[in-house]
Amino acid sequence: MENRVLKRLFIVASLLIVGISAASAAAVAVSTANVNLRAGPSTAYPVVITIPAGSNIVTHGCVSGYSWCDVAFGQYRGWVSSSYIQVSHNGSTVVLTPVVAPAFGVAVVAYNRAYWDTYYRAYPWHASWTTYPAHKTGVTHTAVGPNGGTATGARGCGPRGCAAAGTVTGPNGNTATGAVRCGWRGCRGRVAGQ
């Protein structure tokens, strides 16, 4: 029974990752100034590299509200405040704003531990994940897929341990949900589909 639950939880987690990946559409942009490429969507995260003004960058998506965007600069990947990103829109260049971003096709993407582990394992601050804002309790992320499906995940910690849950809703309304909670007795999970 426990193996079936873990297998289903793995499937839901995979669907969340696929949904988030499918939601991101890359867009070519330019940095408006010398700007820090950070390891997360906040100035509280460490600097990966400074991007020179006028450099070409690839925007993979932005967090909800479009305040910070996931970008690539050469071999580096990280987050830049959208106020430092300029795109070509309707024949002119404009700074990426919440009004412009959806019209330009910039997707809403999530930031999570998987992202951190994928891009920052070689950095000296990689082991410090828990000191940065994304690890704080009560964090919820949502990504919208290109065909209308959504992936939503939330997590939090309390005095008895931590918990996380996620839901994937397909474009036709079918859903799959999963949750896991961990405490001093170990971890337990559940998955449900509809």
N, C-alpha and C positions, 0 to 999 in steps of 0.2 A: 504494500500500500504506500509506504513512504517513498519507494523508488518511483511509483507512478506520479506522486505529487511533485517530487523533484523534477521529473522529466517534463511535466506540464509547466512547472514554473520556468524551466529552462526555455521551453517553447515560447512562453509569453515574453520572457526577457528578450529572446531573439527577435520576436515580432516588434517589440518596442524599439530595439536598435535599428531594425530594417525600416520601420516607419519613420524614425528620426532621420536616417540616412537618405531615404527617398524624398524626404521633405526639402532637403537642401539642394538648391540649384545654384551653381557657381556663376558669378558675374564679374567681369573685369571692371576694375575701378582704379582710382589714383589717390594717393595720400596727399592731403592738402598742406601738410606741414611735417617737420620732423616729429614723429609720433612713436610712443612706446608700444610695441607689440607685447601684450601681456599674456600670462598663462591662464587668465580667466576674465570674465566680464565685469571688472571693477579695478580701480586703481590700487586696491588692497593686494592684488596678485603681483608676483614678481615679474620683472621685465625680461622677456626672452631676447629681444633685440630692438634697437631703434631703427625705424623705417625712415629713410630720408624723404624730404618733401619732393613731391612730383613722381614718386616711384609707382610703378604698376603693381597692383595687388589683386588678388582674386578673392571676392567675397562669397563665402559659402552659405551665409545666412546670418540672421541676427536673433537675439533674444526677444521675447515678447516685449513690445513697446519700441523696438528698434534702437535702443540706446547704445548697445554694444554689439559688434559684429565679429563673427568667426572669419578670419582672413588668412590667406597664405601669402607669404612674401619669400620668393625663392624657395629654399628648402625649409623655411620656418613656418610654423602654424601657431596662431594665437588669436587674441582678441584686441580690437581697437574700438575706441569710442566712435560712434557713427558720425559725430560732428567733424571728424578728420578724414572722412571718406567722400570722395566726389565721383559721381557717375554721370554718364552722358544720357540725358533724358529729353525726348522731344526736340532734338537738334541743339540742345544747349547743355552745358555742364552744370550740375547742381550738387549741393551737399546732400548726402543720404539722410532723409528725414522720415518720420512715420508716414507722411503723406506720399512721398516719392517711392519709398521702398516697395510696397505692394505692387504699385503700377510698374515698377522696374522688374518685378518677378523675384525679389529677394524673399526667401522663405523664413519662417520663424523656426529656429532650431533650439535644441536644449544643450545645456552644459552640465556635465556630470563626471563622475569618477572614471568612467570608461574613456572619455576624452582625455582627461588628465593623464591616465596611464598610457594611452596610445602615443601622445606627443611629448611627454616630459620625463619619461623614465630615466633618461641619461643626465638630467639636471640635478645639481646638488640639493635643491629644495623639494625634489619629488616626494620624499618621505614626509613632508610637512602638510599634506593634503588637509588634515583636520584643523589647521590654523587659519584656513581661508574661508571666505563667506559661503561658498557653495555647500560646505559641509555642515553649516549651521542647521538647526532643527526647523521643521516646518517648511521646507523648500518644495515647491511644486513647479514642474516644467511641462509644457505642452508643445507638440510639434504637429503641424498640419501637412499631410501628404499631398502630392500633386494631383491626385484623383479625389481629394476630399476626405480621406480617412484621417484620423487623429491618433496620436499616441500621447498619453498623459502619465506622468509618474510623480510620486510624492514620497518624502521620507521625513523622519523625525526621530529624535532620541529623548528619552526621559529617564527617570531614576531606576526603572526596571530593565532598561535596555533600549534597543533601537528597532524600528520597523520601517518597511517600505512597501509601496503598493503601486500597481500600474494597470492601466486599461488601454487596450487598443480597440478602436472602432473603425471598421472598414467603411468604404464609401457607400455600401448598401445597408449599413446600420448594424451589421453583425459585430459582436463584441467578444473580447477575451480579457479576463482580469486575473491578476495574480497578486499575492502578497507574501511577505516573509517577515517574521519578527525574531529577534535574537535577544537573548538574555543570558543570565548566568548558567542556565541549563542547556544552552545550545540554541540552534535555529529551527524554526518550524515554518512551513509554507503551505499555501493553498492556491489552487487555480480553478477558475470556472470559465466556461465558454457558453456562448448563446448563438 
